[in-house]
Amino acid sequence: MVDFGRKPKKADVCTNAASDTRKVPIGIWVRETKPITERLTAFKNEGKATYAAFGATALGALGYSRSTKDVDIVIKPGTLGFDELSAELAKEFGFIKCPRGEDRVQMLVKEVEGYHYVVELWNDYIYVMDCDKDMWKRTRIGQGLGFPAITLSIEDLVSSKLGRYFVEHKPEDIIDIAFLLRQHGIKDYNYFVDRIQKIKRNGQTIDDFLFEEITALAESLGAEETAELHSEIVSRKPYRQLLETIMFKLAKESGNLDELAAKALLRRKDAELLINKLGITETRSGFTIPKSPNAIITALAKDE
């Protein structure tokens, strides 16, 4: 029977979609996503806009499919402006264009077989990071969904997931990072560290929370693999939280270098190098902590 009652208002559909925690079945999600990526690829070939998938869409393209309800796409406008592109996609694929809560993010929603299917378009911006030309140069193509999709590089996918966890603390982000590192790995640590150093939220940098994220990652990735990642980060730029608090605290709690390295999630040689810089010395019963840690930290900061 046809329902001739009141059609849902745009705000109703958007509000319902935002509060609906159900995942769209993977078959429906793939079927709906394929033509959208094809249209975005056509836009790219025509010079209208460049795109890259991130989030669950990129993970699926790289071989890890999990249920989700939305498609995360970052857009770099070309001859077609961001608002124009959003409007064209909404019109062609039957989406409702939702009022913007975040100025640089446009949510498109439609109901498909009782589910809210959502496309989030991000205007040259991801979570807590602006995009730049280096990021766009490093995009890649994944075939894991059964059709080609342009995605961010592994370095940018991992850094974006760290940024999202920094903001929302969703355990799924840590699981996603573990998959990306285990299956693909970081190829350019200099670029990766540069990217995560750009993550900021309300004046805070990710440095203040990175060790917390590294610790959470170890539970999914494993201590040895996490130590490799952590040591590569620290060897390029020891972040303030580690220098000021973590190593001094962990040294007090550790009986030897192996135990300290395990707690710090660092390779043994990197833990040894770091405590030497900090003036922490190993003894038969543990470690001796310098009387003026702050003075050492200040001196190290001046040398950077």
N, C-alpha and C positions, 0 to 999 in steps of 0.2 A: 504493500500500500504506500502511495506517495504521501509524504508528510507536507501539508500545505501550511504548516504553522510558521512561527517566527523563525527567520533565518538567524543563525548565531552572529552576533556582532563581532567585528574584527578584534576588539579588545577581549571578548569572551574566549575566542579561539586561542589567542596569544597567551592569555593568562592561564588557560587550561593546559596549554602545551608546556609552559614554563614550570607548572607544578606537577605535571605528569611524569612520574619516575620510571614508567614502564619502558623497556627496550623494544625497539621495532625488530621483529623477526628478521634474521639475516637475509633470507630470500627476498623479502619485500624490500629491505633496505638496499640491497645490491641492485635490484631491478629499477628502483627509483633513482639511484645515484648514477648509474651508468650514463643515461642521456644528459644529465647535468654536466658531468665531466666532459662529455663529447662537445657540448655547446661551449663550455669554457675553453676547451682546446681550439675550437673554431675561432673564438674571440682572440685567442693568442695568435693564431696564424694570420688573422686579419689586422693585427696590431691594435686591437681595441683594448685589450687588457691582458695581463699575465696573472696566472694563478698558481697556487701550490696547496695541496692538501696537507693537513696535519691532524693530530689527534687520532681517533680510531680509524678514520678514513685512510690516513697514511699507513697506519699499522697494517690494515688489511691489504693494502697495495704491496706491502713489503713481506707479506706471508703470515701475518698473525691476525686472524679474523675473530672478533668478539662482538657480541651484540651491543648495539648502541641505539640511540634515538635520533642522533643528529649527524650532520656532515659539517666539518670545520674546514673552511676554505679561506686562505688569505689572498687578497687581491691587490695587485699593483695596477692602478688605472693607466690606460694608454689614451687612445683617442676617445674612448668611452669613459665618462666619469663614473665614480663609485655608485652614486645614486641612480644614474641611468642604467648601469649594469644590473643593479638590484631590481629595478623596475622591469627590465626586459626579462630577467629570469622568472620573476613573479608572474608576469603575464603569460609567458610561454608554457610554464609548467603548472599553472593553477595555484600558486601560493598566495597566501595573505601576507602582505608586507607589514610587519608589526611596528608599532611605535618604538622608537629607540630609547632604551634605558642607558646604553653606553653609546656615546656619540660616534665612535669609530667601529661599531659592530651593528650589523643589520641582521635581524632574525626573520627568516621566511618560514611560514608554517602551512601545512595542509594536512588534512585527515585522510589517511589511507587504510582502508579495511579496519577501521576502528582504532587505529593508532595515530599519534601525532608524529608526523615526519618533519624534521626541522633541518633547515640549512642555515648555518651561521656564517655570514660573510664578514671578514675582518679587513679593514681598510689599511693595508700596509703596516700592520701592527698585530702582535700576538701576545695576549695576556698582559705581560708587564714589560714588553720589549718592542721597540720600533724595529722595523725591517730595514735593511740597507742593501746596497748593490752587491756586496759580497755574498749575502744570503741568497739573493736571487740568482747569482752565478752558479751556486752550488746545488740547485734543485736537481732532482733525478726522476726517472720514470720507473714506476712499479707496476707489475702485472699480476699481483697476487689475487686481485678481485675478479680476474677473468677478462679484464679490459685495461688498457693503459691509463694510468693516472699519474700526473706530475705531483711529486711530493717534495717536502723540504729534505735537506741532507740529513744524515744520521746525527751529525753534530748539532744541527738546528732543532731536530726533533727532540733529542735528549734535553737540550737546554730549555726548549719550550715546555717540556714536561716538568723539569725542575722548577721553572717559573710558575707553572700552574699549581704544583704542590706547595710552593712557597705561599701562594695566595689561598688555596682551598683545602689543602691537606687531604686530598682524596687518595686512599690506598691504591686505587687502580693505576694512578700515575706511576707509582714506584714499580708496580708489576710490569707496566708498559716499558719503562726505562730498562728494567732487567732483560726483557726480551730483546730490545734494540741492541744492548751491549753484548748480550750472549750470541746473538745471531749475526750481527753486522759489525759491531765494534766501532770505536772512535779511530779515525785515520789521521786526523789533524788536531792534535791536542792544543797547539798554539791558538788556532782559530776557536776551538771549543771553549777554552778558558777565557778568551777575549769575549765570547758571547755571554757566558754566565756572569762575567763581571758587569755586564750592562743591565742585568736584571735589577729592577728597583720597584719599590712599592711604598707610597707614602713617605718618601725620603729614606727608607731603609733599603739596604742592599742585601743580596742573598748571602753575603758573607756572614751575616748575623745568624743565619739558620742552616748554612750548608752542612755543617757537621751532623746536625739532626737528620738531614735528608740522607747523608751518606750512611748513617747508622741504620736508618729504615731500609735503605737499599740493600744492605748486607743480608738482611733477612730473606730477601727474594733472590738476589744474585749470588750470594755466598761470600764469605769473608775474604778469601784469597783473590777472587776477581774484583771485589770492591776495593781492596787494598791497592791493586794495580791502578784503578781509576783514580783513587784518592791521591796516591803518590804522584801521579802525573800532574794533577792539579796543583798540589803543594809545591812540586819542584819548579813550577813556573811562577807562581805568586802565592807565597804563604798568606792565607787570608787572616784577617785580624782576629777573628774568634779563636782560631787555632793558636796563634801566637800568644794572645793575652790570657787565655783561660784554659783551654783544653789540655795542652801538654803539661803545664804545671800541675794541674789537678790530677791528671792521670798518672804522672810520675809519682805523686804522693801515694797513690793507691796500688802501685805496681812493685813487684819484687825484683824484676829483672827486665832486660831490654826486650826479650821475646814477648813477655806479658804486656809490656807497654806498647809495643808495636801492634799487638793483636787488639788491644783496647782502642788504640788510635786509628785502627784500620789503615795502617801504612806498611809498606815493605820494610823489613828490618833495617836495611841500609839507610832508607830515607828517615826513619824514626831516629836512628843514631845521628845522622847529620843534623837533624832539626834540634835535638836536645843539646848537641854540642854548640850550636849557634845560640841557644838560649842559656847556656851556662849551667845546664843540669848535668851532674856527673853521677855515673853508676858506681855503687859500692857493693860490698858483699851482701848487704842486707836490704838493698833497695837503691834509692837515689838521694842525692843531696841537692836541695833546691837553693838557689842563690838568695841572698838576703834582700836584694833589690830587683825583683823581676821587672818592675816598671821601667827602671833605668835601662835594662837590657833591651826591652821592647822599644823604647824610645830611640836607642842607638841603632837598632836594626832598621827601624822605620826611616831613619835619616840616610842609611846606606842603600835603600831600595831605589 
